[in-house]
Amino acid sequence: MNELPQQLVNGLLLGSMYGLVAIGYTMVYGIVQLINFAHGEIFMTGAFGALTVYVYILPDGTTMWVALPLMLLGAIVVAVTVAVGAERFAYRPLRGAPRLAPLITAIGLSLALQQAVWAWYPEAKSARSFPQIDGGPFHIGNVTIQTGDIFLLVAAPVSMAVLAYFVMKTRTGRGMQATAQDPDTAKLMGVNTDRIIVIAFALGAVFAAVGALANGLKYGQIDFRMGFILGLKAFTAAVLGGIGNIYGAMIGGVVLGIAETLATAYVADIPGMDQFGSQSWADVWAFILLILVLLLRPQGLLGERVADRA
């Protein structure tokens, strides 16, 4: 039990990363009722965008504190470009089609993006090392925080605060809420729903890019397959919190991250359960939690969409 504070912090950090990616799922679903299963690959392309800036654009010897904002900018540019392109050329033509059509398209786009990075990005057929921030780790009582986690600790709450202000206080944010509630009526009231949908995809990609940079800094490497499992877990977080609820996405991510970390750390201590506590079972426990929530509270932890309360 002496390790419990450390495990809670580990879970909070992991869950914050899930939550950042989950916001993209929940924003798109809340507005166009689409599960964008290619969002995990948008996260992945953001990570490679950040690496591209560091390896191929910045001069040798650039310190990470100087490189970090430029890497974040590169991640955002690449992720937003891919997301907006997907909306315009893959999803918009299918907006009036049966729901199965865009779902299959999203899965196909996910595979296509993986293979495109695998085929065309230099040395992407194996994991690429990711630059790290020097210094640390930092110790607060019994809790140790790695230097790579500092970015996530700052970025996650700042991102949520900016998103909350944008959605609730800006004209575009109110347009997003109106479009989520009733797109036909919003269009009659003068809201450009096509523009709102593009903004939703772009904002989701921005948060995915932040999460991608945090992931690279935390684990020290990136891979063209990294978006698949993390995307599924982020989708799980969105469902846990209440799909379509932006605050629920972050809360669901934190709950999922803490549950996954605690299960991995402590299940093995239960008599007869030692084989279920390894890191290889982390994904299993995450989806067991999803099944339990869907059985007991299928609308998610927060349930209703933010737009429905506005």
C-alpha angles and dihedrals in degrees: 000000000000086000094055096096090050092048091049091052090047089051092047091053093046091045092050089057091049089049094053091055093040091060089069092054094048097045093052093044092047092057107032102016090239127139100215101205089177089068091093089059091049085057089050094050089051090057091051090047090057091047091049091056092051098043104034108023110032117072119252114273096032108151118238093240089061094039097048099076091043091049090050090051091050091049091050094047093051096042094046092047092052093044096048091045090051091051094048101043106023108030108025094062088054098046093111095039126102111284093250092066098062090040092057089043090054091052091048091048090050091055092043093054092049092051093044092057091043092051103039110026112089113259092350094135087089132031114293119218114243124216116257135213113249121235137039155032098200123214124209108177107301092343123097120198118194118225092243090059094058091079091053093047090056100034100051099057093038091051092050092048092050092047093049091051092046095050097042104034110030129079092237091049091053088049088055091052091049092049091049092052098045120346094189094053091043089054090051089052091057100264113146097226094185089058091046092052091050090050090051091054091045094049091048089052091051091056091045089053091052089050091047093054090047090050093052092048092047100048102026096229142060132206136192088242095051095098097059103069094029089050091053091050091048089051087050089052091051091052091046092054095041118279110255094028112108094197089046090056092060093041090048090050093052092047091049094047094049093045092049093048095046093046091051092048102042112022090080089061091064111095110259093010100086093113091056097057101071124110089253088068094054093095091048093054091048092057093042087059090051091052092050093050092048090051096046102030111010094178090063132245096300096023110187124071121256089237091059091061097047 
